[in-house]
Amino acid sequence: RVRRKSTQEEDHARLHGHLKLCSDPSYTAVSLVKKVTQGRLSEVPDLTAAQGLLQRLDQTGARKLRDVVEKRAIAEDLTAVLAQIKEVFDVAFNPSVTFMKVVDTYLAGGLLDA
């Protein structure tokens, strides 16, 4: 049993952020709670860095961005990926549509060519 009273509110906020943006809340809840109880909360990516980007997306795009954050945090290149996504959004007329066209590249572990 993991005791993290000093960070309990932060832990709940992080878990809530993932659950409200996932496509399968039941599976995601089990997966995240398992990580927390095993003391591996560091494996639950913090969505704080992506908040500004999430606000520019529709629900489907936000779910995909959560998936990108989860996958790329493991690869430890999340900062570079979010910076590139922000650049894409800055020039996009409709960030959601543009993101859905390129999201598979990010999920596959790649970056867009300059």
N, C-alpha and C positions, 0 to 999 in steps of 0.2 A: 504494500500500500504506500502510495507516494503522498507525502505531506508537503505542500507548498503554500502554506497560509499567507506568507508575505507576498506572493504573486498570484493569489487565487483570482482576483478580479481581472488581472491582465490575461491569465489563462482562459478564463471564461469568455472574455472579449475576443480573444484570438479564435477560440473554437466556434463562437457564435458567428464570426465573420465568415468562416469557411462553410458552416452549415447553411447560412442564408443564401450562399452563392453556388452551392453544389447542385448537380442535376439529380443525384440519388442520396438524399439526406440520411436514410437508414444505413446504407453502406458506409458513407463518409463518417457518420457518428461513431459507428463501431470501430472503424479504422483509427480515428483520432483519439477516442477514449482509450483504446488499446495502447497507443503510443504514450498517452499521459500516464496511465497506470504503470507502465513499464519504465517510467522516468525518462522518456525520450521526447519531451516536449520540444526540444530544440529541432526535432524533425518535423514539427508543425510550423510551416512558414508563416511569418508575420506579414499580414496583408497591408500594413500601414504604409509601406513604400509605394504601393499600387493604388492607394485611395484616390488620388487625383485622376488617375486614368480610369478607374472604375466608374467614376461619376460621369464620364463622357460616353459610356457604353450603355446599350440596352441590356436587358436581362440575359439574353443569350450570349452576348459578347462578354458580359461581366463573368458569367460562368466559365467561359473559355479562358479568360484572363486569370481566373483563380486556378484553373488547371495548369496554365503556363507558370504561374508563381510557384505552385507546388512542385512541378517537375524541374524547373530551372533553379530553385533553391537547393535542391539536391546536387545539381551540377555546379553549384557555387558561382554561377555567372549571372545571377538575377539582376544585379545592378546594371550591367551592360545591356541586358535584354530590355529592362524597363526604360532605360534611357533611349534605346532605339525605338521602342514602341511610342514613347512620347514624341519623338521626332516625326514619326509616321502620322500620329494624330494631329500634330501641329500643321501639317500640310494637307490633311484629308478634309474633304468637304463633309463627309459623313464618316466619323471615326469607326462606328460599329460595322458598317458595310466593309470598309477598308480592312479592318482588323480581321473580319471573318475570312477575307481572301488570303491573308498571310499567316493566320494562326497555326496552320499545320506545320509551317517551317519552324516556328518557335517550339511547338510541341515535339518535333522530331530532333530538337537539339541544335538547330541551325540559327543563323542570323541572316537578315536580308543583305544582299550585296549592295554596296554603295554605288 
